[in-house]
Amino acid sequence: MTDKPQGKKSIASRGIPSSESLYFPPYNSNEVRRFQDNSEVPTRNLWSLEEVVNFVFPKKYQEKYHDIALSFLHLITKKVRLNGSDIASFVSENRISKATFYNRVLPRLRRVGIIKIERETIVPVEGKRKFRPMRITLSKTFGNYLMKIGDSWLAIVDDARSRE
């Protein structure tokens, strides 16, 4: 019998929440451009911004978020740094729902490490109201995170093969 200790609650597993997951289509599908040869040696080609965004917001399942994120990342790759007014004009010019952008797209890009959001607290001379303007920049965290996973896995495979 599997009695649970009193006072310990269990969480029903419903899988990984979509907000905390990345999309990995089968490595040999048409959705992913070849990245290795038949000997498992990486190819030298790089994926485009659209191909990278597809891992975070898969066009197949989240087309609207994918398109918004792609447009936003095209803008930030051109300007490198965006402030609150740049973001507000991006949202209004592209007729994007503020709720969708600020509650879905922006937090996800930040959470996976594609962008970095910094805020600066400014207190006016009059001291009436302070405000915290937002500054968004590109971040290497997403790439570093995935490289660490990849390098660790390659080391595990190499170690296992070396013991054959």
C-alpha contacts under 8 A as a table, 3 or more apart, distances in Angstrom:
res1	aa1	res2	aa2	distance
4	K	8	K	7.12
5	P	8	K	5.92
14	R	17	P	7.99
16	I	20	E	6.76
16	I	21	S	6.58
17	P	20	E	5.46
17	P	21	S	6.61
18	S	21	S	5.20
18	S	22	L	7.80
19	S	108	R	6.95
21	S	56	V	7.85
22	L	55	F	5.68
22	L	56	V	5.31
22	L	57	F	7.86
23	Y	54	N	7.43
23	Y	55	F	4.73
23	Y	56	V	6.24
23	Y	57	F	7.49
23	Y	58	P	6.44
24	F	27	Y	7.72
24	F	55	F	6.29
25	P	29	S	6.87
25	P	31	E	6.85
25	P	32	V	7.19
26	P	29	S	5.33
26	P	32	V	7.83
27	Y	32	V	6.45
27	Y	34	R	7.88
28	N	32	V	7.08
28	N	34	R	7.46
29	S	32	V	5.95
30	N	33	R	6.95
32	V	51	E	7.69
33	R	47	W	7.59
34	R	37	D	7.66
34	R	43	T	7.62
35	F	42	P	5.65
35	F	43	T	5.19
35	F	44	R	7.72
35	F	45	N	7.11
36	Q	39	S	7.65
36	Q	40	E	5.37
36	Q	41	V	5.18
36	Q	42	P	4.07
36	Q	43	T	4.94
37	D	40	E	5.36
37	D	41	V	5.47
37	D	42	P	6.47
37	D	43	T	6.57
38	N	41	V	7.40
47	W	50	E	7.97
47	W	51	E	5.76
47	W	52	V	6.51
48	S	51	E	5.18
48	S	52	V	6.38
49	L	52	V	5.14
49	L	53	V	6.11
49	L	70	L	7.43
50	E	53	V	5.13
50	E	54	N	6.24
50	E	70	L	6.40
51	E	54	N	5.18
51	E	55	F	7.25
52	V	55	F	5.66
52	V	56	V	7.41
53	V	56	V	5.30
53	V	57	F	5.95
53	V	58	P	7.34
53	V	66	H	6.84
53	V	69	A	7.33
53	V	70	L	6.59
54	N	57	F	5.08
54	N	58	P	4.32
54	N	59	K	5.98
54	N	66	H	6.86
55	F	58	P	5.79
56	V	108	R	7.99
56	V	109	L	7.83
56	V	112	V	7.93
57	F	61	Y	7.72
57	F	62	Q	5.82
57	F	63	E	7.48
57	F	65	Y	6.26
57	F	66	H	4.86
57	F	69	A	7.81
58	P	61	Y	5.50
58	P	62	Q	5.53
58	P	63	E	6.83
58	P	66	H	6.36
59	K	62	Q	5.24
59	K	63	E	4.28
59	K	64	K	7.78
59	K	66	H	5.55
59	K	67	D	7.78
60	K	63	E	6.23
62	Q	65	Y	5.50
62	Q	66	H	5.96
63	E	66	H	4.95
63	E	67	D	6.12
64	K	67	D	5.25
64	K	68	I	6.26
65	Y	68	I	5.13
65	Y	69	A	5.97
65	Y	100	T	7.95
65	Y	104	R	7.81
65	Y	105	V	6.26
66	H	69	A	5.24
66	H	70	L	6.01
67	D	70	L	5.12
67	D	71	S	6.16
68	I	71	S	5.25
68	I	72	F	6.13
68	I	96	I	7.71
68	I	101	F	7.61
68	I	105	V	7.43
69	A	72	F	5.07
69	A	73	L	6.00
69	A	105	V	6.30
69	A	106	L	7.91
69	A	109	L	7.91
70	L	73	L	5.14
70	L	74	H	6.11
71	S	74	H	5.14
71	S	75	L	6.38
72	F	75	L	5.13
72	F	76	I	6.29
72	F	90	F	7.63
73	L	76	I	5.00
73	L	77	T	5.92
74	H	77	T	5.27
74	H	78	K	6.40
75	L	78	K	5.29
75	L	79	K	6.31
76	I	79	K	5.04
76	I	80	V	5.01
76	I	81	R	6.29
76	I	82	L	6.63
76	I	137	T	7.20
76	I	138	L	7.13
77	T	80	V	5.15
77	T	138	L	7.43
79	K	82	L	6.86
80	V	137	T	5.95
80	V	138	L	6.50
81	R	135	R	6.91
81	R	136	I	5.72
81	R	137	T	4.70
81	R	138	L	7.37
82	L	86	D	5.73
82	L	87	I	6.70
82	L	135	R	5.64
82	L	136	I	5.11
82	L	137	T	6.54
83	N	86	D	5.36
83	N	87	I	6.40
83	N	133	P	7.29
83	N	134	M	5.68
83	N	135	R	4.52
83	N	136	I	6.34
84	G	87	I	5.15
84	G	88	A	6.12
84	G	133	P	6.24
84	G	134	M	5.28
84	G	135	R	6.57
85	S	88	A	4.98
85	S	89	S	6.11
86	D	89	S	5.28
86	D	90	F	6.15
87	I	90	F	4.99
87	I	91	V	6.23
88	A	91	V	5.20
88	A	92	S	6.24
89	S	92	S	5.13
89	S	93	E	5.75
90	F	93	E	5.30
90	F	94	N	6.04
91	V	94	N	5.49
91	V	95	R	5.99
91	V	96	I	5.14
91	V	97	S	7.25
91	V	98	K	6.78
91	V	101	F	7.59
92	S	95	R	4.96
92	S	96	I	6.41
93	E	96	I	7.91
96	I	100	T	7.35
96	I	101	F	6.95
97	S	100	T	5.23
97	S	101	F	6.29
98	K	101	F	5.16
98	K	102	Y	5.80
98	K	103	N	7.87
99	A	102	Y	5.40
99	A	103	N	5.35
99	A	104	R	7.40
100	T	103	N	5.48
100	T	104	R	5.23
100	T	105	V	6.51
101	F	104	R	5.69
101	F	105	V	4.95
101	F	106	L	5.87
102	Y	105	V	6.39
102	Y	106	L	5.41
102	Y	107	P	6.90
103	N	106	L	6.72
103	N	107	P	6.35
104	R	107	P	5.89
104	R	108	R	6.28
105	V	108	R	5.38
105	V	109	L	6.27
106	L	109	L	5.24
106	L	110	R	6.23
107	P	110	R	5.05
107	P	111	R	5.95
108	R	111	R	4.94
108	R	112	V	6.22
109	L	112	V	5.57
109	L	113	G	6.30
109	L	114	I	5.32
109	L	115	I	5.88
110	R	113	G	5.10
110	R	114	I	5.94
110	R	115	I	5.05
110	R	116	K	5.97
110	R	117	I	7.09
111	R	114	I	7.83
112	V	141	T	7.74
112	V	142	F	5.79
113	G	116	K	6.92
113	G	139	S	6.13
113	G	140	K	6.95
113	G	141	T	4.73
113	G	142	F	4.34
113	G	143	G	7.98
114	I	138	L	6.17
114	I	139	S	5.17
114	I	140	K	6.63
114	I	141	T	6.55
114	I	142	F	5.26
115	I	136	I	6.69
115	I	137	T	5.70
115	I	138	L	4.48
115	I	139	S	4.73
115	I	140	K	7.98
116	K	136	I	5.67
116	K	137	T	5.31
116	K	138	L	6.03
116	K	139	S	5.55
117	I	134	M	6.79
117	I	135	R	5.84
117	I	136	I	4.63
117	I	137	T	6.68
118	E	134	M	5.90
118	E	135	R	5.21
118	E	136	I	6.34
119	R	132	R	5.64
119	R	133	P	5.62
119	R	134	M	4.73
119	R	135	R	6.16
120	E	132	R	5.11
120	E	133	P	5.75
120	E	134	M	6.94
121	T	130	K	6.77
121	T	131	F	5.84
121	T	132	R	4.46
121	T	133	P	7.08
122	I	130	K	5.49
122	I	131	F	5.45
122	I	132	R	6.08
122	I	133	P	7.88
123	V	127	G	5.96
123	V	128	K	7.79
123	V	129	R	6.54
123	V	130	K	4.29
123	V	131	F	6.65
124	P	127	G	5.16
124	P	128	K	6.84
124	P	129	R	6.77
124	P	130	K	6.31
127	G	130	K	7.21
139	S	142	F	7.11
140	K	143	G	5.47
140	K	144	N	6.13
141	T	144	N	4.98
141	T	145	Y	5.85
142	F	145	Y	5.26
142	F	146	L	6.38
143	G	146	L	5.28
143	G	147	M	5.97
144	N	147	M	5.03
144	N	148	K	6.09
145	Y	148	K	5.27
145	Y	149	I	6.49
146	L	149	I	5.08
146	L	150	G	6.05
147	M	150	G	4.93
147	M	151	D	5.79
148	K	151	D	5.18
148	K	152	S	5.96
149	I	152	S	5.23
149	I	153	W	6.20
150	G	153	W	5.15
150	G	154	L	6.16
151	D	154	L	5.10
151	D	155	A	6.17
152	S	155	A	5.13
152	S	156	I	6.28
153	W	156	I	5.02
153	W	157	V	6.22
154	L	157	V	5.11
154	L	158	D	6.00
155	A	158	D	5.07
155	A	159	D	5.95
156	I	159	D	5.14
156	I	160	A	6.17
157	V	160	A	5.12
157	V	161	R	6.09
158	D	161	R	5.12
158	D	162	S	5.98
159	D	162	S	5.15
159	D	163	R	6.57
160	A	163	R	5.45
160	A	164	E	7.00
161	R	164	E	5.39
